[in-house]
Amino acid sequence: MNTADERIGDEAPWAEVAPEAARKLLVAAVEAFAERGYHATTTRDIAGRAGMSPAALYIHYKTKEELLHRISRIGHDRALEVLSTAAERPGTPGERLADAVSSFVRWHAGRHDTARVVQYELDALSPEHRAEIVELRRRSGAVVRGILHDGVETGEFDVPDLPGTTLAVLSLCIDVARWFNIRGRRTPEEVGALYADLVLRMVTGGAGAAPGAPARKP
């Protein structure tokens, strides 16, 4: 089973996309874009992976770019939801930051094909669609920056540069999609816990540790 079509826990991939033919085409597009890149992928490639004729694709998506936009919109909405849920939970800024980072990293690892497309094919979108996605990215950044600000206000974090640190945290999490291998020795949960620990150490001057983080593997 291909990554874009795998279930993680109780979460069915792309369940919000209907009808089934449209979902199959979208899953095929994710796989093709992740493997070959957006520009090197043709609509015939996508339709073939979905077991359909090229003409069938245009029944559900007017253009290849529309497919990319749909993927990117769903992915960025999900990323924002993951971060917002962690930010709104009860607890200290450190606990909320650890939850945000571990959840964000788990999503990028567990959905690494999807995340690669969502995060690294932004420039292939039309100007209108790109502006829409950039706004979602801005909102995700604002969530992380808000948690960091809360930690500075309580004295839990030592962060002299909030915008720069926000960018560093997000970049660290997003980059997981570039290198994560589902057959590697670390699970998405283990990578999430490790990165939460690393980020807390970064914002607390090395004294932090993610609550409940497992011991690191040698």
HELIX and SHEET records of a PDB file:
HELIX    1   1 THR A    3  ASP A    5  5                                   3    
HELIX    2   2 GLU A   20  ARG A   36  1                                  17    
HELIX    3   3 THR A   43  ARG A   49  1                                   7    
HELIX    4   4 PRO A   54  HIS A   60  1                                   7    
HELIX    5   5 LYS A   64  ALA A   87  1                                  24    
HELIX    6   6 PRO A   93  GLY A  110  1                                  18    
HELIX    7   7 HIS A  112  TYR A  120  1                                   9    
HELIX    8   8 LEU A  122  ALA A  124  5                                   3    
HELIX    9   9 PRO A  127  THR A  154  1                                  28    
HELIX   10  10 LEU A  162  ILE A  174  1                                  13    
HELIX   11  11 VAL A  176  TRP A  179  1                                   4    
HELIX   12  12 PRO A  188  VAL A  203  1                                  16    
END                                                                             
